[in-house]
Amino acid sequence: MIATSKEIAASAQLALAKARIRLLPFLCLLYLANYLDRINVSFAALQMNHELGFTPVVFGLGAGFFFVGYVLCEIPSNLILERVGARRWIARIMISWGLISASMMYTRGAKSFYALRFVLGAAEAGFFPGIILYLTNWFPQQERARATALFLTANALANVLVGPICGAILGMHGMLGLSGWQWLFLLEGIPSVILGFAVLYYLPNFPAEAAWLSAPERDSLATLLRSEHARNLPYARFHLSQALSSARVWTLSASYTLMVFTLYGVSFWLPRIIEEFGAFTTLEIGFLAALPYACGGLALVLVGISSDRKRERRWHLAVPSFAGALGLALAARARTPAGSLLAFSLGAAGVWGMIAPFWSIPPEFLRGTAAAAGIALINSVGHVGGFAGPALMGYLKQGTHSFEGGLDILATALAAAGLIVLLFYSAENNSLPI
């Protein structure tokens, strides 16, 4: 008996509900491990900088060198993922970055710090855009911002957890002859290796490979996704070269560069900023740093859900950017710990609130190899800002003995990211110029 369109739609919704439950929590766990290994250096600096004699400039450059390796390997990594499948390639990425992250415990000076950060970035390249690409295999356009937001909550959750976890591990200083920062890199690198092997057994590439879906559910979800691809057929014909030369891709890249510049400019330096408030222990600094990221995580989910419900991206990107810029500008002028944390909370809510609607846009006009390359290009170009933000904050801190100038620049960059969206994103049809 041939199923009716109503029955197919109902079966597809059931398949999507199962996919949300089966896939998104696991993907969140992977991203949680990813972000912990990337950002834990900001807490290691509370001990490592003093022990190894790192100046603010050395630390800022070292934190940023991660993104040099990341940017260079991003597009090739995502093209390989599109060819060999997400399951095998994401497993490779996780196992390699976990081993290298743990090896950060052997840092002995500036050169080894720079080298290990560079290699860590190269190992991680392709993970985030690969997951964004992977979500297009499972979730249609009208579900994508919500799915992306739920996946990205791991980013904010990592920042909530990283402080208390890192603060507690740093308290192991001297145990078995290792410094606290060495324990930090070792204990936070091992879970990524374990999860990498778990990916090989748990993550299906496509609905057709999911044993936990019934045959009608697999077929109906595939039908839904094929119909969406057919509606976007002109963009599905994009070749690799067209994706890399697309004005849409480069417009998004410019906006994302400014977002990432701000995101990591704050993330890598927030523990040090809090440290200057007063005589806090590393554990107390960890808990205080968690507050802004809790606000960022809440904004991430709420803005993503709202963007999907209203099927609107433009103002869901612009408004958070302006609010976040205001928060960072206020943080630059705050003179009390409470005022500073409240201002940083507004800033975090702004920058994290932009992320879900932003990453819902590229899959709307990119498919296949073009999607793999285009999404990777946006992410890799954007992460040039990940090098520039921490490095600039380090130079300005060392030159002016204050974070105020750096925070003002971050606020301006975030506002400019929103302005780009308002200028180049059409309010009438929610599209960017080709």
Secondary structure, DSSP 4 states (H G I P E B T S, - for coil): -PPPHHHHHHHHHHHHHHHHHHHHHHHHHHHHHHHHHHHTHHHHHHHHHHHHT--HHHHHHHHHHHHHHHHHHHHHHHHHHHHH-HHHHHHHHHHHHHHHHHHGGG--SHHHHHHHHHHHHHHHTTHHHHHHHHHTTT--HHHHHHHHHHHHHHHHHHHHHHHHHHHHHHTTTTGGG--HHHHHHHHHHHHHHHHHHHHHHH--SSGGG-TTS-HHHHHHHHHHHHHHHHHTHHHHT--HHHHHH-HHHHHHHHHHHHHHHHHHHHHTTHHHHHHTTSS--HHHHHHHHHHHHHHHHHHHHHHHHHHHHHT--HHHHHHHHHHHHHHHHHHHH--SHHHHHHHHHHHHHHHHHTHHHHHTSGGGT--HHHHHHHHHHHHHHHTHHHHHHHHHHHHHHHHHS-SHHHHHHHHHHHHHHHHHHHHHS-TTTS----
